[in-house]
Amino acid sequence: MQYRRDIDGLRAVAVTSVVAYHLSTPQVSGGFVGVDVFFVISGFLITSLIHGELEDGRFTITDFYRRRLRRIVPALLTVLLVTCVVASCLLFDQELHELSRSAVWAGLFSSNLYFWQHAGYFDAPSTTQPLLHTWSLGVEEQFYLFFPLLLLAVHRWARRHLTVVLVVICAASFLLGWEQVRTGHVSAGFYLLPGRAWELGVGGLLAVTGLALPRAVRHAGSLLGLALIAFACHHLTSGTRFPGPAALFPVLGAALVITAGREAIGNRVLSWQPIVFVGLVSYSWYLWHWPAIVLYRLYTFNELHWSSRVAIAAGTFVLAVLSWRFVEGPLRRLRLPSRQHVFGFALVTSLAAVVLGLVVQPFSGAVHPEDKQTRALLALTATIQDKGNRAKGCFLPDGFAASGYDVAKCDTPSTTEPSVLLLGDSHAADLWYGMDEGFAGKVDVLQATASGCRPVLPLVGAGRCVTVLKGALGRLAGQHVQAIVLSGRWTAADVNQLPATIRQLKAVTPIVVVVGRAPEWTSKLPSLLARARDRHEPDLPARKLDRSMFAIDRRVERATELGGGTFVSLLDHLCPGERCRTLTDGGEPMAFDTSHFGEQASVVAAGPIVDALHRKSAFAGG
């Protein structure tokens, strides 16, 4: 196929969007859709090459993988090596352990599987993963494991039905991804190939159909396509249910730009040489920018202000240019003449990445020594995580369907003791252990909780949220429950719904307690405490509090009073004078990440909730 400068220009749009989003640029809240644009471009270019070679009788699997390996591997290995070396000088053992595991998966083009299990893309902990961005390479390479074979088989036995086959694949993949997001399997829909294949498939459809549109339509399509991408970049946010239907904006936008052709008005702009050059180095820039952002944040704990954004963007762009000039370019021309050489090269590069991931961690102690107390502090993080919240039974984390909720265990009240129903998201789940301990078996603490599910009516969100919370509330009518406790990581949007929610619930249960926000830091608290010891900066955790929580807490308090409920402020209890407690009496961090309690912290936090309920007549003396 002929080289198209405008497609490199579209690559520039995609990579700039992703970099701007990762640098927390306010105007580009949906810049993550640049990856979707990349998928469409990749599907179009790769399918065009394969389809053309099949038509000419020149296609071989060996040649295809030879091109892919030379295109992808050299720059990736370089970034993995540099990231691991730099990280070994900056990070603690535990942080480096996480990096080393993700490096192994990235080298095997499977990091999307790793992050599916360990990090939601939009969750706060994801910002501590230097190789998180390699998930997209995993999706692409997994797609290209089967897609050339599919094209080869269809070309041989059902050539006339190739378009139909691709349409069916795209439709099935889109519907699956939509269903995954709708039912609460957000990480699976985001990271895994089945729900993403349609985006690459749309590019493939453009390649095999070869649409020829009138000139006026092509001009309009080019501008509309760019407008759709811009709309997605500006209007979508990390709170958008994605991919699903929202992904249609960038995918259709990219498809329209590609279909318009190089002579369309918008495509001519994309063909401007400076934009094209950014597109040429886009792969290297994509690889370099995210590790730099994460390592900067992990080491400094500083927020990204304009000066640091510009410095990181410019510095990683320079690295990208050097990588493109001295790594990508020369090694792309590397000749691998035989099948044995191709797959031998693949094996060696994969092993190199695995070895790199395995050997980098032992050097951390020598480069960045940790004292005994720091090691103990960091070790606690893993042991207290997800303890006490009854995960996967009465608390459903992301990725667990409503069918995993145990009604009999979680929200069926005792017939002999007063009962209280704890309702909400993961922050509500964190309180169950402390409340149960606080009541010492004299009150039955029921629990209906799921991650990301704020308990405001009408219930909205992922399917598992609505099913679990609505089911628990629906069963209240025939049960003996004296109080409901609502807890969540409240947002400004929740405040408006709280008064009406409280009134509705008080018609069923006389006592409604609303628990305010939990203390939240801008980075993982254990890492902040460890870094504070390492640098002799004891006030570091206090400087890194997310202070917006105090204003939201006051708004939640006013909304609770307006609805006639009882408000309990965890911040008043744990953060007197807006300086938050960081350790329990047992020496555990008050949060194992940025804001979630372990068992000891749960007991500390639940104290004022238990006291508030004790003051109610239904629980007096309980």
C-alpha positions as CSV (number, residue, x, y, z in Angstrom):
1,M,0.0,0.0,0.0
2,Q,1.1,3.6,-0.6
3,Y,2.4,5.6,2.4
4,R,-0.1,8.0,3.8
5,R,1.3,11.0,5.7
6,D,-2.1,11.8,7.1
7,I,-2.2,8.6,9.0
8,D,1.1,9.4,10.7
9,G,-0.6,12.7,11.5
10,L,-3.5,10.9,13.0
11,R,-1.0,8.9,15.1
12,A,0.3,12.3,16.4
13,V,-3.3,13.2,17.5
14,A,-3.6,9.9,19.3
15,V,-0.3,10.0,21.2
16,T,-0.6,13.6,22.1
17,S,-4.1,12.9,23.6
18,V,-2.7,10.0,25.7
19,V,0.3,12.0,26.9
20,A,-1.8,15.0,27.8
21,Y,-4.3,12.8,29.7
22,H,-1.6,11.1,31.6
23,L,-0.1,14.5,32.5
24,S,-3.5,15.4,34.1
25,T,-4.2,18.2,31.6
26,P,-7.6,19.5,32.6
27,Q,-8.8,20.1,29.0
28,V,-8.1,16.5,27.9
29,S,-10.0,14.5,30.5
30,G,-10.8,11.9,27.9
31,G,-7.4,11.7,26.3
32,F,-7.2,8.0,27.0
33,V,-9.2,7.4,23.9
34,G,-6.0,8.0,21.9
35,V,-5.4,4.3,22.4
36,D,-8.6,3.5,20.6
37,V,-7.5,5.6,17.7
38,F,-4.2,3.7,17.7
39,F,-6.2,0.4,17.5
40,V,-8.2,1.5,14.5
41,I,-5.0,2.7,12.7
42,S,-3.2,-0.5,13.5
43,G,-6.1,-2.6,12.3
44,F,-6.3,-0.6,9.0
45,L,-2.6,-0.7,8.2
46,I,-2.0,-4.4,9.2
47,T,-5.1,-5.6,7.4
48,S,-4.2,-3.6,4.3
49,L,-0.8,-5.2,4.1
50,I,-2.0,-8.8,4.8
51,H,-5.0,-8.4,2.4
52,G,-2.8,-7.0,-0.4
53,E,-0.3,-9.8,0.0
54,L,-3.0,-12.5,0.1
55,E,-4.4,-11.1,-3.1
56,D,-1.0,-11.2,-4.7
57,G,-0.2,-14.6,-3.4
58,R,2.8,-13.3,-1.4
59,F,1.6,-13.6,2.2
60,T,3.5,-15.8,4.7
61,I,3.1,-16.0,8.4
62,T,6.9,-15.8,8.9
63,D,7.2,-12.5,7.0
64,F,4.3,-11.1,9.0
65,Y,5.8,-11.8,12.4
66,R,9.2,-10.8,11.2
67,R,7.8,-7.3,10.5
68,R,5.9,-7.2,13.8
69,L,8.9,-8.2,15.9
70,R,11.2,-5.7,14.3
71,R,8.6,-3.0,14.7
72,I,7.6,-3.6,18.3
73,V,10.3,-5.4,20.3
74,P,13.5,-3.2,20.1
75,A,12.0,0.0,21.6
76,L,10.0,-2.0,24.1
77,L,13.0,-3.8,25.4
78,T,15.0,-0.6,25.6
79,V,12.2,1.1,27.7
80,L,11.9,-2.0,30.0
81,L,15.6,-2.0,30.6
82,V,15.9,1.7,31.3
83,T,12.8,1.8,33.5
84,C,13.9,-1.2,35.6
85,V,17.4,0.3,36.1
86,V,16.2,3.7,37.1
87,A,13.4,2.3,39.3
88,S,16.0,0.1,41.2
89,C,17.7,3.4,42.3
90,L,14.4,5.1,43.3
91,L,11.9,2.6,44.6
92,F,11.6,0.4,47.6
93,D,11.7,-3.3,47.4
94,Q,7.9,-3.8,47.4
95,E,7.4,-1.2,44.7
96,L,10.2,-2.8,42.6
97,H,8.7,-6.2,43.1
98,E,5.4,-5.0,41.5
99,L,7.4,-3.5,38.7
100,S,9.5,-6.6,38.1
101,R,6.3,-8.8,37.8
102,S,4.7,-6.4,35.3
103,A,8.0,-6.3,33.3
104,V,7.9,-10.1,32.9
105,W,4.3,-9.9,31.6
106,A,5.0,-7.0,29.4
107,G,7.9,-8.9,27.8
108,L,5.5,-11.7,27.0
109,F,2.9,-9.2,25.5
110,S,0.5,-10.2,28.2
111,S,0.6,-7.3,30.7
112,N,-3.1,-6.6,29.9
113,L,-3.8,-9.9,31.7
114,Y,-1.7,-8.9,34.6
115,F,-3.2,-5.5,35.1
116,W,-6.7,-6.9,34.6
117,Q,-6.1,-8.8,37.8
118,H,-4.1,-6.1,39.7
119,A,-5.1,-2.6,38.7
120,G,-8.1,-0.8,37.3
121,Y,-6.9,1.7,34.7
122,F,-8.7,4.6,36.3
123,D,-8.1,3.6,39.9
124,A,-5.6,5.5,42.1
125,P,-3.2,2.5,42.5
126,S,-2.7,2.4,38.7
127,T,-0.7,5.6,38.9
128,T,2.0,3.6,40.7
129,Q,2.5,1.1,37.9
130,P,5.3,2.3,35.5
131,L,4.4,-0.3,32.9
132,L,0.6,0.1,33.0
133,H,0.6,1.5,29.4
134,T,2.0,-1.7,27.9
135,W,-1.5,-3.3,28.3
136,S,-2.4,-1.9,24.8
137,L,0.6,-3.7,23.3
138,G,-0.7,-6.9,24.9
139,V,-4.1,-6.4,23.3
140,E,-2.6,-5.7,19.8
141,E,-0.2,-8.6,19.8
142,Q,-2.8,-11.1,21.1
143,F,-5.1,-9.9,18.3
144,Y,-2.4,-10.5,15.7
145,L,-1.8,-14.0,17.0
146,F,-5.1,-15.1,15.4
147,F,-6.1,-12.4,13.0
148,P,-3.6,-13.3,10.1
149,L,-4.6,-16.9,10.4
150,L,-8.3,-15.9,10.2
151,L,-7.7,-13.8,7.1
152,L,-5.7,-16.6,5.5
153,A,-8.5,-19.1,6.2
154,V,-11.3,-16.9,4.9
155,H,-9.3,-15.9,1.9
156,R,-8.8,-19.6,1.0
157,W,-12.3,-20.9,1.7
158,A,-14.8,-18.0,1.9
159,R,-13.2,-15.1,0.1
160,R,-16.5,-13.5,-0.9
161,H,-17.7,-13.5,2.8
162,L,-14.7,-11.7,4.3
163,T,-16.6,-8.5,5.0
164,V,-19.4,-10.4,6.6
165,V,-17.0,-12.3,8.8
166,L,-15.4,-9.1,10.0
167,V,-18.7,-7.4,10.6
168,V,-19.8,-10.4,12.8
169,I,-16.6,-10.3,14.7
170,C,-16.8,-6.6,15.3
171,A,-20.4,-6.7,16.4
172,A,-19.9,-9.6,18.8
173,S,-16.8,-8.0,20.3
174,F,-18.5,-4.6,20.8
175,L,-21.6,-6.2,22.4
176,L,-19.4,-8.3,24.7
177,G,-17.4,-5.3,25.8
178,W,-20.5,-3.3,26.4
179,E,-22.0,-6.1,28.5
180,Q,-18.8,-6.4,30.5
181,V,-18.9,-2.7,31.4
182,R,-22.7,-2.7,32.0
183,T,-22.5,-5.7,34.4
184,G,-19.6,-4.3,36.4
185,H,-16.7,-6.3,34.8
186,V,-15.1,-3.0,34.0
187,S,-11.4,-4.1,34.1
188,A,-12.2,-7.1,31.9
189,G,-13.9,-4.9,29.3
190,F,-11.1,-2.4,29.4
191,Y,-8.0,-4.7,29.3
192,L,-9.0,-7.9,27.6
193,L,-9.0,-8.6,23.9
194,P,-12.5,-10.0,23.5
195,G,-14.1,-6.7,24.3
196,R,-11.5,-4.7,22.4
197,A,-11.1,-6.7,19.2
198,W,-13.8,-4.7,17.4
199,E,-11.7,-1.5,17.5
200,L,-8.9,-3.2,15.5
201,G,-11.6,-5.0,13.4
202,V,-13.1,-1.6,12.3
203,G,-9.8,-0.7,10.9
204,G,-9.6,-4.1,9.2
205,L,-13.1,-3.5,7.6
206,L,-11.9,-0.2,6.2
207,A,-9.0,-2.0,4.6
208,V,-11.0,-4.7,2.9
209,T,-14.0,-2.7,1.8
210,G,-12.0,0.1,0.1
211,L,-14.9,2.6,0.3
212,A,-14.8,5.3,-2.5
213,L,-16.8,8.3,-1.4
214,P,-17.7,11.5,-3.2
215,R,-15.2,14.4,-2.6
216,A,-17.7,16.5,-0.6
217,V,-18.5,13.6,1.6
218,R,-14.8,12.9,2.2
219,H,-14.2,16.5,3.2
220,A,-17.1,16.5,5.6
221,G,-16.1,13.0,7.0
222,S,-12.6,14.2,7.7
223,L,-13.8,17.2,9.7
224,L,-16.5,15.2,11.5
225,G,-14.0,12.5,12.3
226,L,-11.6,14.9,13.9
227,A,-14.5,16.6,15.7
228,L,-15.6,13.2,17.2
229,I,-12.1,12.5,18.5
230,A,-11.8,16.0,19.9
231,F,-15.2,15.6,21.6
232,A,-14.2,12.4,23.2
233,C,-10.9,13.8,24.4
234,H,-12.6,16.8,26.0
235,H,-15.9,15.5,27.3
236,L,-15.2,11.9,28.4
237,T,-13.7,11.4,31.8
238,S,-12.3,8.6,34.0
239,G,-15.8,8.3,35.3
240,T,-17.2,7.4,31.9
241,R,-18.3,3.8,31.5
242,F,-15.7,2.7,29.0
243,P,-15.3,1.2,26.5
244,G,-18.9,0.4,25.6
245,P,-20.8,2.9,23.5
246,A,-18.6,5.8,24.5
247,A,-15.7,4.2,22.5
248,L,-17.7,4.8,19.4
249,F,-16.7,8.4,19.4
250,P,-12.9,7.9,18.9
251,V,-13.3,4.7,16.8
252,L,-15.8,6.1,14.4
253,G,-13.8,9.4,14.3
254,A,-10.6,7.6,13.4
255,A,-12.5,5.5,10.8
256,L,-13.9,8.6,9.1
257,V,-10.5,10.3,9.0
258,I,-8.9,7.2,7.4
259,T,-11.8,6.7,4.9
260,A,-11.6,10.4,3.9
261,G,-8.3,9.9,2.2
262,R,-5.2,12.1,2.0
263,E,-6.8,14.8,0.0
264,A,-9.6,15.6,2.4
265,I,-9.3,19.0,4.1
266,G,-8.7,17.7,7.6
267,N,-6.3,15.1,6.4
268,R,-4.2,17.8,4.6
269,V,-3.7,19.5,8.0
270,L,-2.6,16.1,9.5
271,S,-0.1,15.8,6.6
272,W,1.8,18.9,7.8
273,Q,5.4,17.9,8.4
274,P,5.7,18.8,12.1
275,I,2.6,16.8,12.9
276,V,3.8,13.9,10.7
277,F,7.1,13.8,12.6
278,V,5.3,13.5,15.9
279,G,3.4,10.6,14.4
280,L,6.6,8.9,13.3
281,V,8.0,8.9,16.8
282,S,4.6,8.2,18.4
283,Y,5.3,4.6,19.3
284,S,8.5,5.5,21.2
285,W,6.9,8.6,22.8
286,Y,4.0,6.4,24.0
287,L,6.5,3.9,25.5
288,W,8.6,6.5,27.3
289,H,6.1,9.0,28.7
290,W,4.3,6.9,31.2
291,P,7.2,5.4,33.1
292,A,8.7,8.9,33.5
293,I,5.4,10.2,34.9
294,V,5.0,7.4,37.4
295,L,8.6,7.4,38.6
296,Y,8.5,11.1,39.0
297,R,5.3,10.8,41.2
298,L,6.5,7.8,43.2
299,Y,9.8,9.5,44.1
300,T,8.8,13.1,44.6
301,F,5.1,12.7,45.5
302,N,4.6,16.1,43.8
303,E,1.5,17.0,41.9
304,L,1.9,17.6,38.2
305,H,1.9,21.4,37.7
306,W,2.3,23.1,34.4
307,S,6.1,23.3,34.7
308,S,6.5,19.6,35.5
309,R,4.0,18.7,32.8
310,V,6.0,20.6,30.2
311,A,9.3,19.2,31.4
312,I,8.1,15.6,31.3
313,A,6.4,16.0,27.9
314,A,9.5,17.6,26.4
315,G,12.0,15.3,28.0
316,T,10.2,12.1,27.0
317,F,9.7,13.5,23.5
318,V,13.5,13.9,23.2
319,L,13.9,10.3,24.4
320,A,11.4,9.2,21.8
321,V,13.2,10.9,19.0
322,L,16.5,9.4,20.1
323,S,14.9,6.0,20.4
324,W,13.2,6.3,17.0
325,R,16.5,7.4,15.4
326,F,18.9,4.9,17.0
327,V,16.8,2.0,18.1
328,E,13.6,1.7,16.1
329,G,15.0,2.7,12.8
330,P,18.2,0.6,12.6
331,L,16.6,-2.5,14.1
332,R,13.6,-2.3,11.9
333,R,15.9,-2.9,9.0
334,L,17.4,-5.9,10.7
335,R,17.2,-8.9,8.3
336,L,15.9,-12.2,9.7
337,P,16.1,-14.4,6.7
338,S,14.7,-17.7,7.9
339,R,11.7,-19.0,10.0
340,Q,14.2,-20.3,12.6
341,H,15.7,-16.8,12.9
342,V,12.3,-15.2,13.3
343,F,11.0,-17.4,16.1
344,G,14.5,-17.6,17.6
345,F,14.6,-13.8,17.8
346,A,11.1,-13.9,19.4
347,L,12.2,-16.4,22.0
348,V,15.4,-14.6,22.9
349,T,13.6,-11.2,23.3
350,S,10.9,-12.7,25.4
351,L,13.4,-14.4,27.6
352,A,15.4,-11.2,27.9
353,A,12.4,-9.4,29.2
354,V,11.6,-12.2,31.7
355,V,15.2,-12.3,32.9
356,L,15.2,-8.6,33.3
357,G,12.1,-8.7,35.4
358,L,13.4,-11.4,37.6
359,V,16.9,-10.1,38.2
360,V,16.3,-6.4,38.8
361,Q,14.7,-6.7,42.2
362,P,17.7,-8.3,44.1
363,F,19.7,-5.2,43.3
364,S,17.3,-2.8,45.0
365,G,18.6,-3.4,48.5
366,A,22.2,-2.6,47.4
367,V,21.2,0.6,45.6
368,H,18.5,1.8,47.9
369,P,18.9,0.3,51.3
370,E,15.9,0.3,53.7
371,D,16.0,0.2,57.5
372,K,14.2,-2.5,59.4
373,Q,11.2,-0.3,60.4
374,T,10.7,0.8,56.8
375,R,10.7,-2.8,55.5
376,A,8.2,-3.8,58.2
377,L,6.0,-0.9,57.3
378,L,5.9,-1.7,53.7
379,A,5.4,-5.4,54.4
380,L,2.3,-4.7,56.4
381,T,0.6,-3.3,53.3
382,A,0.2,-6.6,51.6
383,T,-0.9,-8.4,54.8
384,I,-3.7,-6.0,55.7
385,Q,-5.2,-5.5,52.2
386,D,-8.7,-6.8,51.7
387,K,-8.9,-8.2,55.3
388,G,-12.0,-7.6,57.3
389,N,-14.3,-6.5,54.4
390,R,-15.6,-9.9,53.5
391,A,-14.5,-9.5,49.9
392,K,-16.1,-11.7,47.2
393,G,-19.0,-12.7,49.5
394,C,-20.5,-9.6,51.1
395,F,-18.3,-7.1,49.3
396,L,-18.0,-7.4,45.5
397,P,-14.8,-5.9,44.1
398,D,-14.6,-4.9,40.5
399,G,-14.9,-7.9,38.2
400,F,-17.2,-10.0,40.5
401,A,-20.8,-10.5,39.4
402,A,-23.8,-10.1,41.6
403,S,-24.2,-13.9,41.6
404,G,-21.3,-14.0,44.0
405,Y,-23.2,-12.1,46.7
406,D,-24.2,-14.4,49.6
407,V,-27.7,-13.2,50.7
408,A,-28.0,-15.6,53.7
409,K,-24.6,-14.6,55.1
410,C,-24.7,-10.9,54.3
411,D,-28.1,-9.4,54.8
412,T,-30.3,-11.9,56.5
413,P,-30.8,-10.5,60.0
414,S,-30.8,-12.3,63.3
415,T,-34.1,-13.0,64.9
416,T,-32.8,-12.5,68.4
417,E,-30.5,-9.5,68.2
418,P,-30.9,-5.9,66.9
419,S,-29.6,-5.6,63.3
420,V,-28.0,-2.8,61.3
421,L,-27.5,-2.8,57.5
422,L,-24.2,-1.4,56.2
423,L,-24.8,-0.2,52.6
424,G,-22.4,1.3,50.1
425,D,-19.1,0.9,48.2
426,S,-15.6,-0.4,49.2
427,H,-15.2,2.3,51.9
428,A,-18.4,1.0,53.4
429,A,-17.1,-2.6,53.3
430,D,-14.0,-1.4,55.2
431,L,-16.2,-0.5,58.2
432,W,-17.8,-3.8,58.6
433,Y,-15.0,-5.4,60.7
434,G,-14.8,-2.4,63.0
435,M,-18.5,-2.2,63.5
436,D,-18.8,-5.9,64.2
437,E,-16.0,-5.7,66.7
438,G,-17.4,-2.6,68.3
439,F,-20.8,-4.2,68.9
440,A,-19.1,-7.3,70.4
441,G,-21.7,-9.7,69.0
442,K,-24.7,-7.8,70.6
443,V,-25.8,-6.3,67.3
444,D,-26.0,-8.1,64.0
445,V,-24.1,-6.1,61.4
446,L,-25.4,-6.9,57.9
447,Q,-23.5,-5.9,54.8
448,A,-24.5,-5.1,51.2
449,T,-21.4,-3.5,49.5
450,A,-19.8,-3.4,46.0
451,S,-16.9,-1.3,44.7
452,G,-17.9,2.0,43.1
453,C,-21.5,1.8,44.4
454,R,-22.6,4.9,46.3
455,P,-25.8,4.2,48.2
456,V,-28.1,7.0,46.8
457,L,-31.5,6.6,45.3
458,P,-32.3,6.0,42.5
459,L,-29.5,3.4,42.4
460,V,-27.4,3.7,39.2
461,G,-24.1,2.3,38.1
462,A,-22.8,-1.2,37.2
463,G,-25.4,-4.0,37.1
464,R,-23.9,-5.7,40.2
465,C,-24.3,-2.4,42.2
466,V,-28.0,-2.1,41.4
467,T,-28.6,-5.8,41.9
468,V,-26.9,-6.1,45.3
469,L,-28.0,-2.8,46.9
470,K,-31.5,-2.9,45.5
471,G,-31.9,-6.5,46.6
472,A,-30.8,-5.8,50.1
473,L,-33.2,-2.8,50.3
474,G,-36.0,-4.8,48.8
475,R,-35.7,-7.4,51.5
476,L,-35.9,-4.8,54.3
477,A,-39.7,-4.7,54.2
478,G,-40.2,-8.1,55.7
479,Q,-37.1,-8.0,58.1
480,H,-36.4,-6.7,61.5
481,V,-33.6,-4.2,60.8
482,Q,-33.4,-1.2,63.2
483,A,-30.9,1.0,61.3
484,I,-29.2,1.6,58.0
485,V,-25.7,2.9,57.7
486,L,-24.8,4.6,54.4
487,S,-21.1,5.0,53.6
488,G,-19.1,5.7,50.4
489,R,-16.5,7.8,48.8
490,W,-19.0,10.6,48.4
491,T,-18.8,13.0,45.4
492,A,-20.4,16.3,44.9
493,A,-22.9,14.6,42.6
494,D,-24.1,12.3,45.4
495,V,-24.9,15.2,47.8
496,N,-28.0,16.3,45.8
497,Q,-29.5,12.8,46.1
498,L,-28.8,12.2,49.8
499,P,-31.8,14.1,51.4
500,A,-34.4,12.3,49.3
501,T,-32.6,9.0,49.8
502,I,-32.6,9.4,53.6
503,R,-36.3,10.2,53.6
504,Q,-37.2,7.1,51.5
505,L,-35.2,4.9,53.8
506,K,-36.6,6.3,57.0
507,A,-40.1,5.2,55.8
508,V,-38.8,1.6,56.1
509,T,-36.2,1.9,59.0
510,P,-36.4,4.6,61.6
511,I,-32.6,5.2,62.0
512,V,-30.4,6.3,59.0
513,V,-26.8,7.1,59.7
514,V,-24.6,8.6,57.0
515,V,-20.9,8.2,57.4
516,G,-18.6,10.9,55.9
517,R,-15.5,10.5,53.8
518,A,-12.6,8.4,54.9
519,P,-9.2,10.2,55.0
520,E,-7.5,10.1,51.6
521,W,-4.0,10.8,50.5
522,T,-2.8,11.6,47.0
523,S,-0.4,8.6,47.1
524,K,-0.4,5.2,48.9
525,L,-0.1,6.0,52.6
526,P,2.4,3.1,53.3
527,S,4.7,4.5,50.6
528,L,4.4,8.0,52.0
529,L,5.3,6.8,55.5
530,A,8.2,4.8,54.2
531,R,9.5,7.7,52.1
532,A,9.0,10.1,55.1
533,R,11.3,7.9,57.1
534,D,13.8,7.5,54.3
535,R,14.0,11.3,53.7
536,H,13.6,12.4,57.3
537,E,10.5,14.4,56.4
538,P,7.9,13.4,59.0
539,D,5.3,15.9,57.6
540,L,5.3,14.3,54.2
541,P,1.9,12.4,54.7
542,A,0.3,15.6,56.0
543,R,1.4,17.5,52.9
544,K,0.0,14.9,50.6
545,L,-3.6,14.8,52.0
546,D,-6.4,15.2,49.5
547,R,-7.9,18.3,51.1
548,S,-10.9,18.4,48.8
549,M,-12.4,15.7,51.1
550,F,-13.0,18.2,53.9
551,A,-15.3,20.4,51.8
552,I,-17.2,17.4,50.5
553,D,-17.6,16.1,54.0
554,R,-19.3,19.4,55.1
555,R,-21.7,19.2,52.2
556,V,-22.6,15.6,53.0
557,E,-23.2,16.7,56.6
558,R,-25.7,19.4,55.5
559,A,-27.4,17.1,53.1
560,T,-27.8,14.5,55.9
561,E,-29.3,17.1,58.3
562,L,-31.7,18.2,55.5
563,G,-32.9,14.6,55.1
564,G,-33.4,14.0,58.8
565,G,-30.5,11.5,59.1
566,T,-27.6,11.2,61.6
567,F,-24.2,12.2,60.3
568,V,-20.9,10.7,61.5
569,S,-17.7,12.4,60.4
570,L,-14.7,10.1,60.1
571,L,-12.6,13.2,59.4
572,D,-13.5,14.9,62.6
573,H,-12.6,11.7,64.4
574,L,-9.4,10.8,62.5
575,C,-8.2,14.2,61.3
576,P,-8.5,16.8,64.2
577,G,-7.3,20.1,62.9
578,E,-7.1,18.6,59.4
579,R,-4.1,16.6,60.3
580,C,-5.0,12.9,59.8
581,R,-3.9,10.0,61.9
582,T,-1.5,7.8,59.9
583,L,-0.9,4.7,62.2
584,T,-3.0,2.5,64.4
585,D,-2.0,1.7,68.0
586,G,-0.7,-1.6,66.6
587,G,1.6,0.3,64.2
588,E,-0.3,-0.5,61.0
589,P,-0.9,2.3,58.4
590,M,-4.4,3.7,58.6
591,A,-4.8,2.9,54.9
592,F,-3.2,0.1,52.9
593,D,-3.5,2.3,49.7
594,T,-4.7,5.9,49.4
595,S,-7.9,5.6,51.5
596,H,-8.9,2.0,52.4
597,F,-8.8,0.6,56.0
598,G,-7.4,-2.7,57.2
599,E,-8.8,-4.5,60.2
600,Q,-7.0,-2.4,62.9
601,A,-7.9,0.9,61.2
602,S,-11.5,-0.3,60.7
603,V,-11.8,-0.7,64.5
604,V,-10.5,2.8,65.0
605,A,-12.7,4.4,62.3
606,A,-15.9,2.6,63.3
607,G,-15.8,3.8,66.9
608,P,-17.9,6.9,66.4
609,I,-20.4,5.0,64.3
610,V,-21.0,2.4,67.0
611,D,-21.3,5.2,69.6
612,A,-23.9,7.1,67.4
613,L,-26.0,3.9,67.2
614,H,-25.6,3.2,70.9
615,R,-27.2,6.6,71.6
616,K,-30.4,5.5,69.7
617,S,-33.1,3.8,71.7
618,A,-33.2,0.7,69.5
619,F,-29.5,0.0,70.5
620,A,-29.4,1.4,74.0
621,G,-27.5,-1.0,76.1
622,G,-26.5,-3.1,73.1
